[in-house]
Amino acid sequence: MSILRPPANSTNGMWSRQLTGSCVLVLMIGASHVGAQSACPLSFVDQTGALGIDFVHVSGATGEKYLPETMGAGAAWLDFDGDGWMDLYLVQSGEFPPVRERSATEQASDRLYRNLGPDASGQVRFEDVTVRAGIDLHGYGQGVLAWDFDGDRDQDLVVSHFSGEDSVGEVLLENRGGVFNARDLTDKEVSRLWGSSMTAGDVDGDGDLDLYVARYLEFDPKTGGSCGSENVEYCDPSQFAGQRDQLWRNLLNDGGGGFRADAAAMGFQLPPGELVGKGLGTLLVDVTGDRLLDLYVANDITPNHLFIRDGQGFRDDSLLSGAAVNAAGRAEAGMGLAVIDDDRDGDPDLLVTNFDVETNTLYRNEGDGFFADQAIESGFGLPSFNDLGFGLLAEDFDLDGWVDTYTANGHIFEQPKRRNVAYRQADKLLRGSESGFVAATCAVTSAPRVSRGAASADYDLDGDLDLVVTHVDDAPGVLETRLEQRARWLAVDLLGRGVNSEAIGAVVTVAGAGRRWVVAGGSYLSSSSRQLRFGLSKAAESSQLEVAWPSGRTVVIRNPPSGKILRVHEPAIAREEAP
């Protein structure tokens, strides 16, 4: 396989590079993937071992049935060393209840794998650089987010944990030239926290990126084990009070640097006790079209939250918007999140994964801050009836011009109550089309597993999006996407001016290929590449690309070429057009 590294410099506000090469033959996973006559236009090939990734998740389960053992942990794609190849960070959980210091023989820790690109045979390889990169993070890990919080164009990380009295909470890993320095952001006045998914964006309008942490339950290991002597399963989350989420305001542009816990000051006023959302998924995205980031939180069993940003901060429009509960008026067990323009009307619709029987939900944006549950009409909901969904990706995996969805599935109960629901479940790919979502006819993995986090990136630079899926007490699956036929595509990398170097909050539209939003977060506990991918159908052959920056600036590129990665720099002028 011939793979070209992106050039170091660019001209005229963008760069492009043709990617060429031939596929390397490897053994497909699952009988439906073997052979050239596969019924699917694409297949996912598990390359974890071939890539050199030897991580295994450890839940710490000892039979005490502590609920955090069921939640798994996340993964993040990032280019930590700036060489153009996507590296992989995997979060470890470990011993439970957690302790700050582990023994010298304890091997369970977060791991960072550097992408080396292809070897002489064309096989991409990764190497474990955890120690070399200065990562020595021990805690009961949950979620991870990759972001450039300080605008130095080195991607940093933040990792959330279940934290006890002597263990870490949210930990910021500052990237300093490929070496990370850890900074604990834990609320010192709170003895026990359960952080889950995270998202970042400029919530206060000062130009730097703030951090929002969804938090889950008030869980005490001393009293939160199995529920009664006759209950051999984990306690139902409804038996615990929810925790308050936290906003960490970035003070970089305020002169002092650092972060300040400041949720109430921005209008995130939540009632106490059970009504506090049991947050598992969160996303900052502009749902109203005013170029101000709004906040959506997927909560477990309690109504989801939608906070709309206005001139005074954020107001709670959760129930008014229609995106808090399903069409029957019931709160669901929200886990993973994704944003998609399902109906091609230009505004963002919201996808949420839920418990089995509930089905996953598509909240279609009706404009003016209102949403409608279209899970059934869109085809997104019914295929998930017997699934318990966690990680969620909305990307054009088959590059046909329509966004598909990938759901990471797996139950929390080892013995689910319904006979046709299993603990280990197959992940699911739904192909998008003009008429709605359709379940793919091929299996996604060789055997069902207990999947949790999911994140996407083009780790081999062949033009299509690959993914990583994490599993409870198991190795992750790093899945290479294989297409049956060559497809036309366009990838877009945005470089923002100032502190927001990754242009989080920008909106990119390709005529005939839809609209994408640059977000930090989403899915479940995981973080995908910021690079946006468009499949170019015949309708997009003579098109244009438009970038609406968070600053209000706009860039238009006419007739963007296919098979290229375009790096677009934010201009200093109000409007710029490229031929």
C-alpha positions in Angstrom: 0.0 0.0 0.0 1.4 3.4 -1.0 0.4 6.0 1.6 1.5 9.6 1.4 2.1 11.8 4.4 0.6 15.3 4.3 3.0 18.1 3.5 4.2 20.3 6.3 3.4 23.6 4.6 0.4 25.0 2.6 -0.3 27.8 0.2 -3.4 29.8 -0.7 -5.2 28.9 2.5 -5.4 25.2 1.8 -3.4 22.1 0.7 -4.3 18.9 -1.0 -2.7 15.5 -1.6 -3.9 12.6 -3.8 -4.0 9.3 -1.9 -3.3 6.2 -4.0 -2.6 2.6 -3.3 -3.9 -0.9 -3.5 -5.4 -3.0 -0.7 -3.4 -5.5 1.2 -5.2 -8.9 1.4 -6.1 -9.9 4.9 -8.6 -12.4 6.4 -12.0 -10.9 6.7 -14.1 -11.3 9.9 -17.3 -13.3 9.8 -18.5 -15.6 7.1 -20.4 -12.9 5.2 -17.2 -11.0 4.8 -15.2 -13.8 3.2 -14.7 -13.6 -0.6 -15.0 -11.0 -3.3 -18.8 -11.4 -3.8 -19.8 -9.9 -0.4 -23.4 -8.7 -0.4 -22.3 -5.5 1.4 -20.6 -2.5 -0.4 -18.3 -2.3 2.6 -16.9 -4.5 5.4 -15.1 -3.9 8.6 -11.9 -5.8 9.1 -10.5 -6.2 12.6 -6.8 -5.2 12.4 -6.1 -4.8 16.2 -3.5 -7.5 16.4 -1.9 -6.8 13.1 -1.5 -3.1 14.1 0.4 -4.1 17.2 -2.3 -2.9 19.7 -2.2 -5.3 22.7 -4.5 -3.4 25.2 -7.1 -5.3 27.2 -9.7 -3.5 29.2 -10.1 -4.4 32.9 -13.4 -3.7 34.6 -12.1 -4.8 38.1 -15.2 -6.9 38.6 -14.9 -9.2 41.6 -18.5 -10.5 42.0 -19.6 -7.6 44.2 -21.7 -6.2 41.4 -20.6 -2.6 41.5 -22.4 -0.7 38.8 -19.3 1.2 37.5 -18.0 -2.2 36.4 -20.6 -2.3 33.6 -19.8 1.0 32.0 -16.6 0.2 30.1 -14.2 2.9 29.0 -13.6 5.1 26.0 -11.0 5.8 23.2 -9.7 8.8 21.4 -8.1 9.3 18.0 -5.6 12.2 17.9 -2.4 13.2 16.2 -0.4 13.9 19.3 3.0 14.2 17.6 1.8 16.2 14.6 3.1 13.8 11.9 -0.2 13.5 10.0 -1.0 10.0 11.2 -3.8 9.4 13.7 -2.7 7.9 17.0 -4.9 6.1 19.5 -5.5 6.6 23.2 -7.3 3.9 25.2 -8.7 4.5 28.7 -8.3 1.8 31.3 -10.6 1.2 34.3 -8.9 -1.3 36.6 -9.3 -2.0 40.3 -12.6 -1.2 41.9 -13.1 0.6 44.2 -10.4 2.8 42.8 -7.2 3.9 44.6 -4.8 6.6 43.6 -1.7 4.6 43.9 -1.3 1.1 42.4 1.2 -1.5 43.2 4.4 -1.9 41.1 3.0 -5.1 39.5 -0.3 -3.6 38.5 -0.4 -3.3 34.7 -3.8 -1.8 34.2 -3.3 1.8 33.0 -4.3 4.1 30.1 -2.2 3.4 27.0 -1.1 5.6 24.1 -0.3 4.0 20.7 1.7 6.0 18.1 0.8 5.4 14.5 4.0 4.6 12.6 2.4 4.5 9.2 3.0 1.5 6.8 5.9 -0.9 7.1 7.8 -2.4 4.1 4.8 -4.7 3.4 2.3 -1.9 3.4 0.8 -2.8 6.8 0.2 0.1 9.1 1.8 -0.4 12.6 1.4 1.2 16.0 3.8 1.2 18.9 3.1 1.7 22.6 4.6 5.1 23.6 2.8 5.4 26.9 5.9 5.8 29.0 7.8 7.8 26.5 4.9 10.3 26.2 4.9 10.8 30.0 1.5 9.2 30.6 1.2 7.7 34.1 -2.4 8.0 34.7 -3.9 5.5 37.2 -7.6 5.8 38.2 -10.9 4.2 37.4 -11.0 5.6 33.8 -14.3 6.3 32.0 -14.2 8.9 29.2 -11.6 10.7 27.1 -11.7 13.8 24.9 -9.0 15.0 22.5 -8.8 18.8 22.0 -6.4 21.6 21.7 -7.4 23.5 24.8 -4.6 26.1 24.7 -4.4 26.8 21.0 -0.8 25.7 20.5 -1.8 23.3 17.8 -0.8 20.3 19.9 -3.8 18.1 20.7 -4.3 17.6 24.4 -6.4 15.1 26.3 -8.8 15.1 29.2 -9.8 11.9 30.9 -12.8 11.4 33.2 -12.9 8.9 36.1 -15.1 7.4 38.8 -13.2 9.0 41.7 -13.3 8.0 45.3 -11.9 9.8 48.3 -8.3 9.1 47.3 -8.4 8.9 43.5 -8.5 11.3 40.6 -11.5 12.9 38.8 -11.1 14.9 35.6 -7.4 14.9 34.6 -6.1 17.3 31.9 -3.1 15.9 29.9 -1.3 18.9 28.4 0.6 18.1 25.3 4.0 19.7 25.2 5.7 18.7 22.0 4.6 15.1 22.3 5.0 14.7 26.1 2.0 15.0 28.4 1.8 16.8 31.7 -1.1 15.8 34.0 -3.2 18.3 35.9 -6.1 17.1 38.1 -9.2 19.2 37.7 -11.1 17.4 40.4 -13.6 19.4 42.5 -11.8 19.5 45.8 -15.0 20.1 47.8 -16.6 16.9 46.5 -15.5 13.6 47.9 -16.8 11.3 45.2 -17.5 12.0 41.5 -18.5 9.9 38.5 -17.5 11.6 35.3 -18.6 10.1 32.0 -18.6 11.7 28.5 -17.2 15.2 27.8 -17.5 17.9 25.2 -15.7 21.2 24.5 -16.5 24.5 22.8 -16.6 28.2 23.4 -19.6 28.5 25.7 -18.9 32.0 27.1 -18.0 33.7 23.9 -14.4 34.7 24.9 -12.7 32.7 22.1 -11.2 29.9 24.0 -12.6 26.3 24.5 -14.4 25.4 27.7 -15.0 21.9 28.9 -18.4 20.3 29.8 -18.4 17.1 31.8 -21.5 14.9 32.0 -21.7 13.1 35.3 -23.6 10.0 36.1 -24.7 8.8 39.6 -24.2 9.2 43.3 -22.7 5.8 43.9 -21.0 4.7 47.1 -19.0 1.5 46.8 -19.6 0.9 50.5 -23.4 0.6 50.0 -23.9 0.3 46.2 -23.4 -3.4 45.6 -25.9 -6.0 44.5 -29.5 -5.1 45.4 -30.6 -7.6 48.0 -29.5 -11.1 48.7 -31.6 -12.6 46.0 -30.5 -10.2 43.3 -27.6 -11.6 41.3 -27.5 -8.8 38.9 -26.3 -5.1 39.1 -28.6 -2.5 40.7 -30.9 -0.6 38.4 -29.6 3.0 37.9 -33.0 4.3 38.9 -32.1 3.4 42.5 -29.4 6.1 42.7 -29.6 9.9 42.6 -28.0 11.7 39.6 -24.9 13.9 39.9 -24.6 17.4 38.8 -22.7 17.9 35.5 -19.8 20.4 35.6 -18.7 23.2 33.3 -15.0 24.0 33.4 -14.5 27.5 32.0 -11.2 28.0 30.2 -9.5 31.1 31.6 -6.8 31.3 28.9 -8.3 34.4 27.3 -9.1 35.9 30.7 -5.4 36.5 31.3 -4.7 34.0 34.0 -5.1 30.6 32.4 -6.3 27.4 34.1 -9.9 26.3 34.6 -12.7 27.3 36.9 -15.8 25.2 37.8 -18.5 27.6 36.7 -21.7 25.8 35.6 -24.1 28.0 37.6 -22.7 31.3 36.2 -23.5 30.2 32.7 -27.1 29.4 33.5 -26.8 25.6 33.9 -29.3 25.6 36.8 -30.5 22.1 37.6 -32.8 21.0 40.4 -31.3 18.8 43.2 -31.8 15.1 43.8 -33.3 12.7 41.3 -34.1 15.4 38.8 -30.5 16.0 38.1 -29.7 14.3 34.8 -27.8 11.1 34.9 -25.5 12.1 32.1 -23.8 9.6 29.8 -23.5 11.5 26.5 -23.0 15.2 25.8 -22.5 17.4 22.8 -22.0 21.2 22.1 -23.5 22.1 18.7 -25.4 25.0 17.4 -29.0 23.7 16.9 -30.6 27.1 16.3 -28.4 28.4 13.5 -27.2 31.5 15.3 -23.6 30.4 15.5 -23.8 30.1 19.3 -23.1 26.7 20.7 -26.0 25.0 22.5 -25.7 22.0 24.8 -27.4 18.6 24.6 -27.0 15.9 27.3 -28.2 12.3 27.0 -29.4 11.2 30.4 -30.1 7.7 31.7 -33.7 7.2 32.8 -34.2 10.9 33.4 -35.2 13.4 30.6 -32.4 14.6 28.3 -31.3 18.2 28.6 -31.2 20.8 25.9 -29.7 24.2 26.9 -30.0 27.0 24.4 -27.4 29.7 24.5 -28.7 33.3 24.3 -27.2 36.7 25.2 -27.6 36.0 29.0 -26.0 32.5 29.1 -27.9 29.3 28.7 -31.6 28.6 29.3 -33.1 25.2 29.9 -35.4 24.4 26.9 -35.3 20.6 27.5 -39.0 19.8 27.8 -40.2 22.7 25.6 -37.9 21.6 22.7 -39.3 18.0 22.4 -35.8 16.5 22.6 -36.0 15.5 26.3 -38.4 12.5 26.0 -39.6 10.2 23.3 -42.8 10.6 21.3 -44.7 8.8 24.1 -43.5 11.4 26.6 -41.2 9.0 28.4 -37.6 9.5 29.4 -35.3 6.9 28.0 -31.9 5.5 28.9 -29.7 7.8 26.8 -26.1 6.8 26.3 -24.4 7.8 23.0 -24.9 10.9 20.9 -24.3 12.0 17.3 -25.3 14.9 15.1 -26.6 14.5 11.6 -28.5 16.4 8.9 -30.8 13.5 8.3 -33.4 15.3 6.1 -30.9 17.6 4.3 -32.6 20.8 5.4 -29.4 22.3 6.8 -30.0 22.1 10.5 -28.6 19.5 12.9 -30.7 16.5 14.0 -29.8 14.5 17.1 -29.3 10.8 17.4 -29.4 9.0 20.8 -28.7 5.4 21.7 -30.9 3.8 24.4 -31.8 0.6 26.3 -33.3 -2.4 24.6 -37.0 -2.2 23.8 -36.9 1.6 24.0 -35.2 1.7 20.6 -32.6 4.4 19.6 -34.1 7.8 18.8 -33.7 10.4 16.1 -34.8 13.8 17.2 -35.4 15.7 14.0 -34.8 19.5 14.1 -38.0 21.3 13.1 -36.4 24.8 13.5 -36.7 27.5 16.1 -35.4 25.1 18.8 -38.1 22.4 18.4 -37.5 18.7 17.7 -39.7 15.7 16.8 -39.1 12.1 17.6 -38.7 10.5 14.2 -37.1 7.2 15.2 -39.7 5.0 13.5 -40.3 7.2 10.4 -36.6 7.5 9.7 -35.8 3.8 10.0 -33.3 4.5 12.7 -35.2 3.1 15.7 -36.7 -0.3 14.9 -33.5 -2.2 14.1 -32.3 -1.4 17.6 -35.3 -2.9 19.4 -33.3 -5.8 20.9 -30.1 -3.9 21.3 -28.6 -1.9 24.2 -26.7 0.9 22.4 -23.7 2.8 23.8 -21.2 4.3 21.3 -22.7 6.0 18.2 -21.1 7.3 15.1 -22.8 9.1 12.2 -20.5 9.1 9.2 -20.6 8.3 5.5 -18.7 5.0 5.8 -19.6 3.7 2.4 -18.9 7.1 0.7 -22.2 7.1 -1.2 -23.1 10.7 -0.2 -25.5 9.7 2.6 -24.5 9.5 6.3 -24.6 6.0 7.9 -24.7 5.1 11.6 -22.6 2.6 13.5 -23.8 1.6 17.0 -21.7 -0.2 19.6 -24.0 -2.6 21.4 -23.8 -4.7 24.6 -26.0 -5.2 27.7 -25.1 -4.3 31.3 -26.8 -7.4 32.7 -25.1 -10.7 32.2 -28.5 -12.4 32.2 -31.0 -10.0 30.6 -34.6 -10.6 31.5 -35.8 -10.9 28.0 -34.9 -14.2 26.2 -34.3 -12.6 22.8 -31.8 -10.1 24.3 -28.2 -11.2 24.9 -25.4 -9.9 27.1 -22.9 -9.9 24.2 -24.4 -8.2 21.2 -23.4 -7.5 17.6 -22.7 -3.9 16.7 -24.9 -2.5 14.0 -24.4 -0.6 10.8 -27.3 1.3 9.3 -26.8 2.6 5.8 -28.2 6.1 5.1 -30.2 6.8 2.0 -32.7 9.3 0.6 -35.5 7.2 1.9 -34.1 6.6 5.4 -31.9 4.1 7.2 -31.6 0.5 6.3 -29.8 -2.2 8.3 -26.7 -3.6 6.4 -26.9 -7.2 5.3 -23.5 -8.1 6.5 -22.3 -8.8 10.1 -20.1 -6.2 11.6 -17.9 -8.4 13.8 -17.1 -12.1 13.9 -18.8 -12.6 17.3 -21.0 -10.5 19.6 -19.1 -8.6 22.3 -19.9 -6.2 25.1 -19.2 -3.0 23.2 -19.1 0.5 24.7 -17.1 3.3 23.2 -16.7 4.1 19.5 -14.7 6.6 17.6 -13.8 7.1 13.9 -10.7 8.3 12.0 -8.9 7.5 8.7 -5.9 5.9 10.5 -4.5 4.4 7.3 -5.0 7.5 5.1 -6.8 5.5 2.3 -9.7 7.9 2.1 -12.4 6.1 4.0 -13.2 6.2 7.8 -12.0 3.5 10.1 -13.1 3.1 13.7 -12.2 1.8 17.1 -14.7 0.1 19.4 -14.0 -0.6 23.1 -15.2 -3.7 24.9 -15.7 -4.6 28.6 -13.0 -6.9 29.9 -11.7 -7.4 26.4 -9.4 -6.1 23.7 -10.7 -3.2 21.6 -11.6 -3.7 17.9 -9.7 -1.4 15.6 -11.7 -1.9 12.4 -10.4 -1.0 9.0 -13.2 -0.1 6.5 -13.0 -1.9 3.2 -15.1 -0.8 0.2 -16.2 -3.1 -2.6 -15.7 -0.4 -5.2 -13.7 2.8 -5.4 -15.6 5.8 -4.2 -15.2 9.5 -4.7 -14.6 11.4 -1.5 -13.4 14.7 0.0 -11.9 15.2 3.4 -11.7 18.6 5.1 -9.3 19.8 7.8 -10.0 23.2 9.3 -7.4 25.4 11.0 -8.9 28.2 13.0 -7.4 31.4 14.0 -6.4 32.1 17.6 -7.0 29.7 20.4 -9.7 27.7 18.7 -7.2 26.1 16.4 -9.4 23.1 15.5 -12.4 25.4 14.5 -14.7 23.6 16.9 -18.2 25.0 16.2 -17.6 25.4 12.4 -20.1 24.1 9.9 -19.0 22.7 6.5 -21.4 22.2 3.6 -20.6 20.4 0.3 -23.3 20.9 -2.3 -24.8 17.5 -3.1 -23.1 15.8 -0.2 -24.7 17.4 2.9 -23.6 19.3 5.9 -21.3 18.4 8.8 -20.5 20.1 12.1 -17.1 20.3 13.8 -17.7 19.0 17.3 -15.5 17.9 20.2 -17.1 14.9 21.8 -20.2 12.9 21.1 -20.6 9.1 20.8 -20.0 7.6 24.3 -16.9 8.2 26.4 -15.0 8.6 23.2 -13.4 11.2 20.8 -13.2 11.0 17.0 -11.0 12.7 14.5 -12.0 16.3 13.7 -11.5 15.7 10.0 -14.8 15.8 8.1 -15.4 13.3 5.4 -17.8 13.6 2.4 -18.8 10.9 -0.1 -19.2 12.5 -3.5 -22.0 11.1 -5.6 -22.7 12.2 -9.1 -24.8 15.0 -7.7 -21.7 16.5 -6.1 -19.4 16.3 -9.2 -19.7 20.1 -9.8 -20.2 21.5 -6.4 -18.8 23.9 -3.9 -17.6 23.7 -0.4 -18.6 26.3 2.2 -17.1 26.8 5.6 -19.0 28.9 8.2 -16.5 29.6 11.0 -17.5 30.2 14.6 -16.2 33.8 14.2 -18.8 34.6 11.5 -16.3 34.4 8.7 -17.1 32.3 5.6 -14.9 30.5 3.0 -16.2 29.2 -0.3 -14.2 26.8 -2.4 -15.6 26.2 -5.8 -15.4 22.7 -7.4 -13.3 21.1 -4.7 -11.4 18.1 -6.1 -12.2 14.5 -5.1 -9.8 12.1 -3.5 -8.1 15.0 -1.7 -7.6 16.2 1.9 -8.1 19.9 1.9 -6.7 21.9 4.8 -8.6 25.2 5.0 -7.3 28.1 7.0 -9.6 30.6 8.6 -9.2 34.0 6.8 -8.8 37.3 8.6 -11.3 39.1 6.2 -15.0 38.8 6.3 -15.4 36.7 3.3 -13.0 34.8 1.0 -13.6 32.8 -2.1 -11.3 30.3 -3.8 -11.7 29.2 -7.4 
